[in-house]
Amino acid sequence: MTSTEVAIIMPAIIVVILFIFQIALFWHAKQAADVAAEEAVEAAQIADGTVADGHTGANTVLGQAGNLRNAVVIVDRDLATGLVTVTVTGNAPSIIPFGTWGISAIAQAPIEQFVSASDR
């Protein structure tokens, strides 16, 4: 192999390796967003839960995962529809300078209600 061929192949190999690591970082950030959204829904869906409980649950997970940049958590606890919807968005860390790697996760569940024994 000539030095010219090596000079062409080596940068390509490095880019492929960096791309593999980028995919791993993206996957981990996506998992963190998914778990944070699910945790927020679980915290906000209980009968006496609040939107603040949802934010606390999501931020606890995101603080421990540490792989989602510029995270934004939106918790909607709609009593009219009886649903809690949580959206978590952010960016995965980028080691390849090809723009941002956006992440989005959505979780939804019904608001739990206490039903007395006589009403069952």
Backbone as XML, in Angstrom:
<?xml version="1.0"?>
<chain id="A" units="angstrom">
  <residue number="1" name="MET">
    <atom name="N" x="0.845" y="-1.161" z="0.000"/>
    <atom name="CA" x="0.000" y="0.000" z="0.000"/>
    <atom name="C" x="0.900" y="1.237" z="0.000"/>
  </residue>
  <residue number="2" name="THR">
    <atom name="N" x="0.613" y="2.153" z="-0.886"/>
    <atom name="CA" x="1.438" y="3.350" z="-0.990"/>
    <atom name="C" x="1.038" y="4.368" z="0.073"/>
  </residue>
  <residue number="3" name="SER">
    <atom name="N" x="1.877" y="5.333" z="0.287"/>
    <atom name="CA" x="1.592" y="6.358" z="1.295"/>
    <atom name="C" x="0.387" y="7.209" z="0.889"/>
  </residue>
  <residue number="4" name="THR">
    <atom name="N" x="0.149" y="7.359" z="-0.399"/>
    <atom name="CA" x="-1.027" y="8.099" z="-0.865"/>
    <atom name="C" x="-2.311" y="7.353" z="-0.532"/>
  </residue>
  <residue number="5" name="GLU">
    <atom name="N" x="-2.302" y="6.048" z="-0.731"/>
    <atom name="CA" x="-3.479" y="5.246" z="-0.397"/>
    <atom name="C" x="-3.754" y="5.272" z="1.098"/>
  </residue>
  <residue number="6" name="VAL">
    <atom name="N" x="-2.706" y="5.176" z="1.913"/>
    <atom name="CA" x="-2.850" y="5.242" z="3.368"/>
    <atom name="C" x="-3.397" y="6.605" z="3.776"/>
  </residue>
  <residue number="7" name="ALA">
    <atom name="N" x="-2.916" y="7.662" z="3.133"/>
    <atom name="CA" x="-3.376" y="9.017" z="3.447"/>
    <atom name="C" x="-4.851" y="9.200" z="3.120"/>
  </residue>
  <residue number="8" name="ILE">
    <atom name="N" x="-5.376" y="8.424" z="2.196"/>
    <atom name="CA" x="-6.795" y="8.506" z="1.836"/>
    <atom name="C" x="-7.634" y="7.598" z="2.736"/>
  </residue>
  <residue number="9" name="ILE">
    <atom name="N" x="-7.155" y="6.403" z="3.012"/>
    <atom name="CA" x="-7.930" y="5.411" z="3.758"/>
    <atom name="C" x="-8.013" y="5.748" z="5.247"/>
  </residue>
  <residue number="10" name="MET">
    <atom name="N" x="-6.934" y="6.200" z="5.852"/>
    <atom name="CA" x="-6.918" y="6.430" z="7.299"/>
    <atom name="C" x="-7.954" y="7.461" z="7.755"/>
  </residue>
  <residue number="11" name="PRO">
    <atom name="N" x="-8.081" y="8.622" z="7.093"/>
    <atom name="CA" x="-9.133" y="9.549" z="7.524"/>
    <atom name="C" x="-10.537" y="8.951" z="7.389"/>
  </residue>
  <residue number="12" name="ALA">
    <atom name="N" x="-10.743" y="8.150" z="6.355"/>
    <atom name="CA" x="-12.053" y="7.513" z="6.179"/>
    <atom name="C" x="-12.331" y="6.536" z="7.319"/>
  </residue>
  <residue number="13" name="ILE">
    <atom name="N" x="-11.333" y="5.792" z="7.733"/>
    <atom name="CA" x="-11.500" y="4.851" z="8.838"/>
    <atom name="C" x="-11.788" y="5.601" z="10.132"/>
  </residue>
  <residue number="14" name="ILE">
    <atom name="N" x="-11.100" y="6.701" z="10.345"/>
    <atom name="CA" x="-11.330" y="7.505" z="11.556"/>
    <atom name="C" x="-12.747" y="8.063" z="11.569"/>
  </residue>
  <residue number="15" name="VAL">
    <atom name="N" x="-13.237" y="8.549" z="10.436"/>
    <atom name="CA" x="-14.602" y="9.072" z="10.360"/>
    <atom name="C" x="-15.611" y="7.970" z="10.652"/>
  </residue>
  <residue number="16" name="VAL">
    <atom name="N" x="-15.407" y="6.780" z="10.128"/>
    <atom name="CA" x="-16.315" y="5.659" z="10.389"/>
    <atom name="C" x="-16.331" y="5.322" z="11.879"/>
  </residue>
  <residue number="17" name="ILE">
    <atom name="N" x="-15.179" y="5.285" z="12.505"/>
    <atom name="CA" x="-15.107" y="4.980" z="13.936"/>
    <atom name="C" x="-15.803" y="6.066" z="14.749"/>
  </residue>
  <residue number="18" name="LEU">
    <atom name="N" x="-15.569" y="7.336" z="14.413"/>
    <atom name="CA" x="-16.239" y="8.432" z="15.120"/>
    <atom name="C" x="-17.746" y="8.369" z="14.924"/>
  </residue>
  <residue number="19" name="PHE">
    <atom name="N" x="-18.184" y="7.992" z="13.727"/>
    <atom name="CA" x="-19.618" y="7.872" z="13.467"/>
    <atom name="C" x="-20.242" y="6.778" z="14.332"/>
  </residue>
  <residue number="20" name="ILE">
    <atom name="N" x="-19.545" y="5.694" z="14.533"/>
    <atom name="CA" x="-20.049" y="4.622" z="15.408"/>
    <atom name="C" x="-20.215" y="5.141" z="16.831"/>
  </residue>
  <residue number="21" name="PHE">
    <atom name="N" x="-19.219" y="5.890" z="17.323"/>
    <atom name="CA" x="-19.335" y="6.475" z="18.656"/>
    <atom name="C" x="-20.470" y="7.495" z="18.718"/>
  </residue>
  <residue number="22" name="GLN">
    <atom name="N" x="-20.676" y="8.256" z="17.642"/>
    <atom name="CA" x="-21.765" y="9.226" z="17.602"/>
    <atom name="C" x="-23.125" y="8.537" z="17.699"/>
  </residue>
  <residue number="23" name="ILE">
    <atom name="N" x="-23.273" y="7.434" z="17.005"/>
    <atom name="CA" x="-24.523" y="6.676" z="17.074"/>
    <atom name="C" x="-24.752" y="6.172" z="18.501"/>
  </residue>
  <residue number="24" name="ALA">
    <atom name="N" x="-23.702" y="5.723" z="19.169"/>
    <atom name="CA" x="-23.827" y="5.253" z="20.554"/>
    <atom name="C" x="-24.244" y="6.398" z="21.478"/>
  </residue>
  <residue number="25" name="LEU">
    <atom name="N" x="-23.671" y="7.581" z="21.300"/>
    <atom name="CA" x="-24.061" y="8.729" z="22.113"/>
    <atom name="C" x="-25.515" y="9.120" z="21.858"/>
  </residue>
  <residue number="26" name="PHE">
    <atom name="N" x="-25.927" y="9.076" z="20.592"/>
    <atom name="CA" x="-27.313" y="9.376" z="20.244"/>
    <atom name="C" x="-28.257" y="8.374" z="20.903"/>
  </residue>
  <residue number="27" name="TRP">
    <atom name="N" x="-27.921" y="7.094" z="20.814"/>
    <atom name="CA" x="-28.772" y="6.049" z="21.374"/>
    <atom name="C" x="-28.903" y="6.231" z="22.889"/>
  </residue>
  <residue number="28" name="HIS">
    <atom name="N" x="-27.812" y="6.514" z="23.569"/>
    <atom name="CA" x="-27.865" y="6.693" z="25.022"/>
    <atom name="C" x="-28.702" y="7.917" z="25.385"/>
  </residue>
  <residue number="29" name="ALA">
    <atom name="N" x="-28.559" y="9.015" z="24.650"/>
    <atom name="CA" x="-29.357" y="10.214" z="24.919"/>
    <atom name="C" x="-30.841" y="9.940" z="24.667"/>
  </residue>
  <residue number="30" name="LYS">
    <atom name="N" x="-31.152" y="9.161" z="23.640"/>
    <atom name="CA" x="-32.551" y="8.807" z="23.356"/>
    <atom name="C" x="-33.134" y="7.971" z="24.488"/>
  </residue>
  <residue number="31" name="GLN">
    <atom name="N" x="-32.343" y="7.020" z="24.995"/>
    <atom name="CA" x="-32.798" y="6.200" z="26.121"/>
    <atom name="C" x="-33.037" y="7.065" z="27.354"/>
  </residue>
  <residue number="32" name="ALA">
    <atom name="N" x="-32.164" y="8.030" z="27.606"/>
    <atom name="CA" x="-32.323" y="8.925" z="28.756"/>
    <atom name="C" x="-33.599" y="9.748" z="28.615"/>
  </residue>
  <residue number="33" name="ALA">
    <atom name="N" x="-33.879" y="10.242" z="27.417"/>
    <atom name="CA" x="-35.093" y="11.025" z="27.186"/>
    <atom name="C" x="-36.340" y="10.163" z="27.368"/>
  </residue>
  <residue number="34" name="ASP">
    <atom name="N" x="-36.311" y="8.939" z="26.858"/>
    <atom name="CA" x="-37.452" y="8.034" z="27.013"/>
    <atom name="C" x="-37.739" y="7.729" z="28.485"/>
  </residue>
  <residue number="35" name="VAL">
    <atom name="N" x="-36.697" y="7.414" z="29.238"/>
    <atom name="CA" x="-36.867" y="7.091" z="30.653"/>
    <atom name="C" x="-37.329" y="8.321" z="31.429"/>
  </residue>
  <residue number="36" name="ALA">
    <atom name="N" x="-36.795" y="9.488" z="31.107"/>
    <atom name="CA" x="-37.203" y="10.718" z="31.786"/>
    <atom name="C" x="-38.679" y="11.018" z="31.529"/>
  </residue>
  <residue number="37" name="ALA">
    <atom name="N" x="-39.134" y="10.831" z="30.304"/>
    <atom name="CA" x="-40.544" y="11.068" z="29.985"/>
    <atom name="C" x="-41.440" y="10.083" z="30.722"/>
  </residue>
  <residue number="38" name="GLU">
    <atom name="N" x="-41.045" y="8.829" z="30.769"/>
    <atom name="CA" x="-41.841" y="7.827" z="31.486"/>
    <atom name="C" x="-41.885" y="8.116" z="32.985"/>
  </residue>
  <residue number="39" name="GLU">
    <atom name="N" x="-40.761" y="8.512" z="33.561"/>
    <atom name="CA" x="-40.706" y="8.834" z="34.985"/>
    <atom name="C" x="-41.583" y="10.039" z="35.300"/>
  </residue>
  <residue number="40" name="ALA">
    <atom name="N" x="-41.562" y="11.044" z="34.433"/>
    <atom name="CA" x="-42.385" y="12.232" z="34.631"/>
    <atom name="C" x="-43.872" y="11.891" z="34.584"/>
  </residue>
  <residue number="41" name="VAL">
    <atom name="N" x="-44.255" y="11.025" z="33.656"/>
    <atom name="CA" x="-45.659" y="10.613" z="33.573"/>
    <atom name="C" x="-46.070" y="9.869" z="34.836"/>
  </residue>
  <residue number="42" name="GLU">
    <atom name="N" x="-45.224" y="8.958" z="35.290"/>
    <atom name="CA" x="-45.553" y="8.198" z="36.496"/>
    <atom name="C" x="-45.711" y="9.108" z="37.703"/>
  </residue>
  <residue number="43" name="ALA">
    <atom name="N" x="-44.882" y="10.144" z="37.800"/>
    <atom name="CA" x="-44.963" y="11.061" z="38.937"/>
    <atom name="C" x="-46.184" y="11.963" z="38.864"/>
  </residue>
  <residue number="44" name="ALA">
    <atom name="N" x="-46.574" y="12.375" z="37.655"/>
    <atom name="CA" x="-47.681" y="13.324" z="37.505"/>
    <atom name="C" x="-49.039" y="12.658" z="37.362"/>
  </residue>
  <residue number="45" name="GLN">
    <atom name="N" x="-49.093" y="11.359" z="37.101"/>
    <atom name="CA" x="-50.377" y="10.724" z="36.841"/>
    <atom name="C" x="-51.108" y="10.269" z="38.100"/>
  </residue>
  <residue number="46" name="ILE">
    <atom name="N" x="-50.424" y="10.217" z="39.250"/>
    <atom name="CA" x="-51.121" y="9.792" z="40.460"/>
    <atom name="C" x="-52.206" y="10.810" z="40.796"/>
  </residue>
  <residue number="47" name="ALA">
    <atom name="N" x="-53.201" y="10.395" z="41.548"/>
    <atom name="CA" x="-54.383" y="11.220" z="41.788"/>
    <atom name="C" x="-54.042" y="12.612" z="42.316"/>
  </residue>
  <residue number="48" name="ASP">
    <atom name="N" x="-53.115" y="12.709" z="43.238"/>
    <atom name="CA" x="-52.756" y="14.018" z="43.782"/>
    <atom name="C" x="-51.427" y="14.536" z="43.220"/>
  </residue>
  <residue number="49" name="GLY">
    <atom name="N" x="-51.016" y="14.024" z="42.077"/>
    <atom name="CA" x="-49.785" y="14.467" z="41.426"/>
    <atom name="C" x="-49.954" y="15.838" z="40.800"/>
  </residue>
  <residue number="50" name="THR">
    <atom name="N" x="-48.836" y="16.473" z="40.510"/>
    <atom name="CA" x="-48.852" y="17.804" z="39.910"/>
    <atom name="C" x="-47.882" y="17.852" z="38.734"/>
  </residue>
  <residue number="51" name="VAL">
    <atom name="N" x="-47.965" y="18.946" z="37.998"/>
    <atom name="CA" x="-47.026" y="19.176" z="36.907"/>
    <atom name="C" x="-45.606" y="19.283" z="37.473"/>
  </residue>
  <residue number="52" name="ALA">
    <atom name="N" x="-45.482" y="19.920" z="38.630"/>
    <atom name="CA" x="-44.162" y="20.053" z="39.264"/>
    <atom name="C" x="-43.579" y="18.689" z="39.608"/>
  </residue>
  <residue number="53" name="ASP">
    <atom name="N" x="-44.426" y="17.742" z="40.034"/>
    <atom name="CA" x="-43.945" y="16.383" z="40.307"/>
    <atom name="C" x="-43.374" y="15.747" z="39.042"/>
  </residue>
  <residue number="54" name="GLY">
    <atom name="N" x="-44.034" y="15.986" z="37.921"/>
    <atom name="CA" x="-43.549" y="15.468" z="36.652"/>
    <atom name="C" x="-42.197" y="16.049" z="36.284"/>
  </residue>
  <residue number="55" name="HIS">
    <atom name="N" x="-42.058" y="17.362" z="36.447"/>
    <atom name="CA" x="-40.772" y="18.006" z="36.160"/>
    <atom name="C" x="-39.673" y="17.462" z="37.070"/>
  </residue>
  <residue number="56" name="THR">
    <atom name="N" x="-39.993" y="17.279" z="38.344"/>
    <atom name="CA" x="-39.004" y="16.757" z="39.288"/>
    <atom name="C" x="-38.563" y="15.354" z="38.888"/>
  </residue>
  <residue number="57" name="GLY">
    <atom name="N" x="-39.514" y="14.500" z="38.523"/>
    <atom name="CA" x="-39.180" y="13.137" z="38.104"/>
    <atom name="C" x="-38.284" y="13.113" z="36.879"/>
  </residue>
  <residue number="58" name="ALA">
    <atom name="N" x="-38.625" y="13.919" z="35.881"/>
    <atom name="CA" x="-37.826" y="13.958" z="34.649"/>
    <atom name="C" x="-36.435" y="14.516" z="34.912"/>
  </residue>
  <residue number="59" name="ASN">
    <atom name="N" x="-36.363" y="15.590" z="35.677"/>
    <atom name="CA" x="-35.059" y="16.208" z="35.930"/>
    <atom name="C" x="-34.164" y="15.327" z="36.779"/>
  </residue>
  <residue number="60" name="THR">
    <atom name="N" x="-34.741" y="14.505" z="37.640"/>
    <atom name="CA" x="-33.938" y="13.561" z="38.419"/>
    <atom name="C" x="-33.264" y="12.558" z="37.492"/>
  </residue>
  <residue number="61" name="VAL">
    <atom name="N" x="-34.022" y="12.003" z="36.559"/>
    <atom name="CA" x="-33.458" y="11.038" z="35.612"/>
    <atom name="C" x="-32.412" y="11.708" z="34.723"/>
  </residue>
  <residue number="62" name="LEU">
    <atom name="N" x="-32.736" y="12.883" z="34.214"/>
    <atom name="CA" x="-31.804" y="13.570" z="33.312"/>
    <atom name="C" x="-30.527" y="13.977" z="34.040"/>
  </residue>
  <residue number="63" name="GLY">
    <atom name="N" x="-30.631" y="14.305" z="35.311"/>
    <atom name="CA" x="-29.450" y="14.645" z="36.089"/>
    <atom name="C" x="-28.530" y="13.462" z="36.299"/>
  </residue>
  <residue number="64" name="GLN">
    <atom name="N" x="-29.105" y="12.271" z="36.390"/>
    <atom name="CA" x="-28.304" y="11.069" z="36.575"/>
    <atom name="C" x="-27.752" y="10.546" z="35.255"/>
  </residue>
  <residue number="65" name="ALA">
    <atom name="N" x="-28.513" y="10.688" z="34.178"/>
    <atom name="CA" x="-28.066" y="10.169" z="32.876"/>
    <atom name="C" x="-26.934" y="11.027" z="32.302"/>
  </residue>
  <residue number="66" name="GLY">
    <atom name="N" x="-27.102" y="12.338" z="32.390"/>
    <atom name="CA" x="-26.052" y="13.247" z="31.975"/>
    <atom name="C" x="-25.673" y="13.228" z="30.512"/>
  </residue>
  <residue number="67" name="ASN">
    <atom name="N" x="-26.537" y="12.765" z="29.632"/>
    <atom name="CA" x="-26.150" y="12.663" z="28.234"/>
    <atom name="C" x="-27.101" y="13.396" z="27.304"/>
  </residue>
  <residue number="68" name="LEU">
    <atom name="N" x="-28.021" y="14.177" z="27.826"/>
    <atom name="CA" x="-28.955" y="14.922" z="26.990"/>
    <atom name="C" x="-28.698" y="16.411" z="27.217"/>
  </residue>
  <residue number="69" name="ARG">
    <atom name="N" x="-28.244" y="17.090" z="26.178"/>
    <atom name="CA" x="-27.903" y="18.506" z="26.273"/>
    <atom name="C" x="-29.126" y="19.360" z="25.959"/>
  </residue>
  <residue number="70" name="ASN">
    <atom name="N" x="-29.219" y="20.512" z="26.597"/>
    <atom name="CA" x="-30.298" y="21.486" z="26.357"/>
    <atom name="C" x="-31.674" y="20.840" z="26.513"/>
  </residue>
  <residue number="71" name="ALA">
    <atom name="N" x="-31.839" y="20.050" z="27.542"/>
    <atom name="CA" x="-33.092" y="19.322" z="27.739"/>
    <atom name="C" x="-34.225" y="20.270" z="28.113"/>
  </residue>
  <residue number="72" name="VAL">
    <atom name="N" x="-35.367" y="20.037" z="27.500"/>
    <atom name="CA" x="-36.589" y="20.779" z="27.807"/>
    <atom name="C" x="-37.668" y="19.753" z="28.114"/>
  </residue>
  <residue number="73" name="VAL">
    <atom name="N" x="-38.306" y="19.908" z="29.272"/>
    <atom name="CA" x="-39.363" y="18.992" z="29.698"/>
    <atom name="C" x="-40.674" y="19.757" z="29.729"/>
  </residue>
  <residue number="74" name="ILE">
    <atom name="N" x="-41.669" y="19.252" z="29.021"/>
    <atom name="CA" x="-43.002" y="19.855" z="29.018"/>
    <atom name="C" x="-43.971" y="18.822" z="29.576"/>
  </residue>
  <residue number="75" name="VAL">
    <atom name="N" x="-44.630" y="19.179" z="30.678"/>
    <atom name="CA" x="-45.596" y="18.285" z="31.318"/>
    <atom name="C" x="-46.969" y="18.920" z="31.186"/>
  </residue>
  <residue number="76" name="ASP">
    <atom name="N" x="-47.918" y="18.176" z="30.632"/>
    <atom name="CA" x="-49.300" y="18.645" z="30.484"/>
    <atom name="C" x="-50.208" y="17.677" z="31.229"/>
  </residue>
  <residue number="77" name="ARG">
    <atom name="N" x="-50.808" y="18.157" z="32.307"/>
    <atom name="CA" x="-51.741" y="17.344" z="33.107"/>
    <atom name="C" x="-53.127" y="17.916" z="32.864"/>
  </residue>
  <residue number="78" name="ASP">
    <atom name="N" x="-53.838" y="17.360" z="31.904"/>
    <atom name="CA" x="-55.120" y="17.882" z="31.448"/>
    <atom name="C" x="-56.262" y="17.147" z="32.151"/>
  </residue>
  <residue number="79" name="LEU">
    <atom name="N" x="-56.918" y="17.837" z="33.070"/>
    <atom name="CA" x="-58.018" y="17.222" z="33.811"/>
    <atom name="C" x="-59.244" y="16.994" z="32.925"/>
  </residue>
  <residue number="80" name="ALA">
    <atom name="N" x="-59.398" y="17.796" z="31.874"/>
    <atom name="CA" x="-60.548" y="17.639" z="30.983"/>
    <atom name="C" x="-60.492" y="16.314" z="30.226"/>
  </residue>
  <residue number="81" name="THR">
    <atom name="N" x="-59.324" y="15.954" z="29.749"/>
    <atom name="CA" x="-59.176" y="14.691" z="29.011"/>
    <atom name="C" x="-58.767" y="13.544" z="29.931"/>
  </residue>
  <residue number="82" name="GLY">
    <atom name="N" x="-58.285" y="13.890" z="31.124"/>
    <atom name="CA" x="-57.845" y="12.860" z="32.056"/>
    <atom name="C" x="-56.513" y="12.240" z="31.669"/>
  </residue>
  <residue number="83" name="LEU">
    <atom name="N" x="-55.677" y="12.998" z="30.953"/>
    <atom name="CA" x="-54.394" y="12.467" z="30.491"/>
    <atom name="C" x="-53.225" y="13.337" z="30.948"/>
  </residue>
  <residue number="84" name="VAL">
    <atom name="N" x="-52.115" y="12.671" z="31.190"/>
    <atom name="CA" x="-50.842" y="13.347" z="31.415"/>
    <atom name="C" x="-49.978" y="13.057" z="30.199"/>
  </residue>
  <residue number="85" name="THR">
    <atom name="N" x="-49.458" y="14.116" z="29.596"/>
    <atom name="CA" x="-48.572" y="13.974" z="28.447"/>
    <atom name="C" x="-47.266" y="14.694" z="28.757"/>
  </residue>
  <residue number="86" name="VAL">
    <atom name="N" x="-46.170" y="14.003" z="28.542"/>
    <atom name="CA" x="-44.852" y="14.584" z="28.791"/>
    <atom name="C" x="-44.031" y="14.497" z="27.513"/>
  </residue>
  <residue number="87" name="THR">
    <atom name="N" x="-43.415" y="15.616" z="27.173"/>
    <atom name="CA" x="-42.509" y="15.673" z="26.039"/>
    <atom name="C" x="-41.138" y="16.104" z="26.536"/>
  </residue>
  <residue number="88" name="VAL">
    <atom name="N" x="-40.125" y="15.330" z="26.202"/>
    <atom name="CA" x="-38.742" y="15.655" z="26.549"/>
    <atom name="C" x="-37.979" y="15.826" z="25.244"/>
  </residue>
  <residue number="89" name="THR">
    <atom name="N" x="-37.348" y="16.983" z="25.089"/>
    <atom name="CA" x="-36.544" y="17.237" z="23.896"/>
    <atom name="C" x="-35.151" y="17.704" z="24.315"/>
  </residue>
  <residue number="90" name="GLY">
    <atom name="N" x="-34.215" y="17.550" z="23.423"/>
    <atom name="CA" x="-32.846" y="17.989" z="23.678"/>
    <atom name="C" x="-31.938" y="17.554" z="22.547"/>
  </residue>
  <residue number="91" name="ASN">
    <atom name="N" x="-30.655" y="17.607" z="22.796"/>
    <atom name="CA" x="-29.659" y="17.233" z="21.793"/>
    <atom name="C" x="-28.691" y="16.223" z="22.367"/>
  </residue>
  <residue number="92" name="ALA">
    <atom name="N" x="-28.300" y="15.278" z="21.547"/>
    <atom name="CA" x="-27.255" y="14.332" z="21.939"/>
    <atom name="C" x="-25.905" y="15.036" z="21.801"/>
  </residue>
  <residue number="93" name="PRO">
    <atom name="N" x="-24.941" y="14.660" z="22.626"/>
    <atom name="CA" x="-23.598" y="15.224" z="22.450"/>
    <atom name="C" x="-23.076" y="14.906" z="21.047"/>
  </residue>
  <residue number="94" name="SER">
    <atom name="N" x="-22.347" y="15.835" z="20.476"/>
    <atom name="CA" x="-21.871" y="15.648" z="19.109"/>
    <atom name="C" x="-20.346" y="15.623" z="19.066"/>
  </residue>
  <residue number="95" name="ILE">
    <atom name="N" x="-19.812" y="14.552" z="18.511"/>
    <atom name="CA" x="-18.366" y="14.493" z="18.281"/>
    <atom name="C" x="-18.040" y="14.645" z="16.805"/>
  </residue>
  <residue number="96" name="ILE">
    <atom name="N" x="-19.071" y="14.573" z="15.971"/>
    <atom name="CA" x="-18.912" y="14.777" z="14.537"/>
    <atom name="C" x="-19.621" y="16.088" z="14.192"/>
  </residue>
  <residue number="97" name="PRO">
    <atom name="N" x="-18.917" y="17.039" z="13.621"/>
    <atom name="CA" x="-19.506" y="18.365" z="13.391"/>
    <atom name="C" x="-20.435" y="18.419" z="12.182"/>
  </residue>
  <residue number="98" name="PHE">
    <atom name="N" x="-21.507" y="17.615" z="12.203"/>
    <atom name="CA" x="-22.476" y="17.644" z="11.116"/>
    <atom name="C" x="-23.815" y="18.152" z="11.618"/>
  </residue>
  <residue number="99" name="GLY">
    <atom name="N" x="-23.830" y="19.158" z="12.439"/>
    <atom name="CA" x="-25.067" y="19.699" z="12.974"/>
    <atom name="C" x="-25.437" y="19.061" z="14.294"/>
  </residue>
  <residue number="100" name="THR">
    <atom name="N" x="-26.654" y="19.317" z="14.721"/>
    <atom name="CA" x="-27.116" y="18.792" z="16.002"/>
    <atom name="C" x="-27.840" y="17.467" z="15.807"/>
  </residue>
  <residue number="101" name="TRP">
    <atom name="N" x="-27.833" y="16.683" z="16.842"/>
    <atom name="CA" x="-28.510" y="15.392" z="16.846"/>
    <atom name="C" x="-29.702" y="15.521" z="17.788"/>
  </residue>
  <residue number="102" name="GLY">
    <atom name="N" x="-30.843" y="15.961" z="17.258"/>
    <atom name="CA" x="-32.033" y="16.221" z="18.066"/>
    <atom name="C" x="-32.679" y="14.950" z="18.586"/>
  </residue>
  <residue number="103" name="ILE">
    <atom name="N" x="-33.166" y="15.051" z="19.806"/>
    <atom name="CA" x="-33.823" y="13.933" z="20.486"/>
    <atom name="C" x="-35.205" y="14.397" z="20.921"/>
  </residue>
  <residue number="104" name="SER">
    <atom name="N" x="-36.182" y="13.518" z="20.822"/>
    <atom name="CA" x="-37.519" y="13.815" z="21.312"/>
    <atom name="C" x="-38.145" y="12.528" z="21.843"/>
  </residue>
  <residue number="105" name="ALA">
    <atom name="N" x="-38.804" y="12.642" z="22.985"/>
    <atom name="CA" x="-39.492" y="11.494" z="23.566"/>
    <atom name="C" x="-40.832" y="11.969" z="24.117"/>
  </residue>
  <residue number="106" name="ILE">
    <atom name="N" x="-41.857" y="11.165" z="23.907"/>
    <atom name="CA" x="-43.195" y="11.498" z="24.389"/>
    <atom name="C" x="-43.752" y="10.303" z="25.153"/>
  </residue>
  <residue number="107" name="ALA">
    <atom name="N" x="-44.341" y="10.583" z="26.307"/>
    <atom name="CA" x="-45.010" y="9.542" z="27.085"/>
    <atom name="C" x="-46.375" y="10.086" z="27.519"/>
  </residue>
  <residue number="108" name="GLN">
    <atom name="N" x="-47.337" y="9.177" z="27.602"/>
    <atom name="CA" x="-48.698" y="9.593" z="27.947"/>
    <atom name="C" x="-49.368" y="8.498" z="28.761"/>
  </residue>
  <residue number="109" name="ALA">
    <atom name="N" x="-50.194" y="8.917" z="29.731"/>
    <atom name="CA" x="-50.930" y="7.955" z="30.553"/>
    <atom name="C" x="-52.146" y="8.657" z="31.150"/>
  </residue>
  <residue number="110" name="PRO">
    <atom name="N" x="-53.164" y="7.880" z="31.526"/>
    <atom name="CA" x="-54.329" y="8.486" z="32.174"/>
    <atom name="C" x="-54.015" y="8.912" z="33.604"/>
  </residue>
  <residue number="111" name="ILE">
    <atom name="N" x="-54.708" y="9.936" z="34.050"/>
    <atom name="CA" x="-54.581" y="10.378" z="35.439"/>
    <atom name="C" x="-55.331" y="9.376" z="36.309"/>
  </residue>
  <residue number="112" name="GLU">
    <atom name="N" x="-54.666" y="8.884" z="37.334"/>
    <atom name="CA" x="-55.297" y="7.919" z="38.228"/>
    <atom name="C" x="-56.366" y="8.609" z="39.053"/>
  </residue>
  <residue number="113" name="GLN">
    <atom name="N" x="-57.426" y="7.881" z="39.338"/>
    <atom name="CA" x="-58.529" y="8.412" z="40.125"/>
    <atom name="C" x="-58.867" y="7.439" z="41.232"/>
  </residue>
  <residue number="114" name="PHE">
    <atom name="N" x="-59.154" y="7.992" z="42.384"/>
    <atom name="CA" x="-59.580" y="7.169" z="43.507"/>
    <atom name="C" x="-61.075" y="6.931" z="43.366"/>
  </residue>
  <residue number="115" name="VAL">
    <atom name="N" x="-61.453" y="5.673" z="43.428"/>
    <atom name="CA" x="-62.865" y="5.318" z="43.357"/>
    <atom name="C" x="-63.196" y="4.572" z="44.651"/>
  </residue>
  <residue number="116" name="SER">
    <atom name="N" x="-64.138" y="5.118" z="45.379"/>
    <atom name="CA" x="-64.487" y="4.488" z="46.657"/>
    <atom name="C" x="-65.144" y="3.137" z="46.415"/>
  </residue>
  <residue number="117" name="ALA">
    <atom name="N" x="-65.147" y="2.305" z="47.433"/>
    <atom name="CA" x="-65.706" y="0.951" z="47.320"/>
    <atom name="C" x="-67.176" y="0.988" z="46.944"/>
  </residue>
  <residue number="118" name="SER">
    <atom name="N" x="-67.909" y="1.973" z="47.438"/>
    <atom name="CA" x="-69.338" y="2.028" z="47.137"/>
    <atom name="C" x="-69.602" y="2.416" z="45.684"/>
  </residue>
  <residue number="119" name="ASP">
    <atom name="N" x="-68.657" y="3.077" z="45.040"/>
    <atom name="CA" x="-68.837" y="3.491" z="43.643"/>
    <atom name="C" x="-68.325" y="2.481" z="42.637"/>
  </residue>
  <residue number="120" name="ARG">
    <atom name="N" x="-67.740" y="1.398" z="43.095"/>
    <atom name="CA" x="-67.177" y="0.395" z="42.177"/>
    <atom name="C" x="-68.204" y="-0.536" z="41.661"/>
  </residue>
</chain>
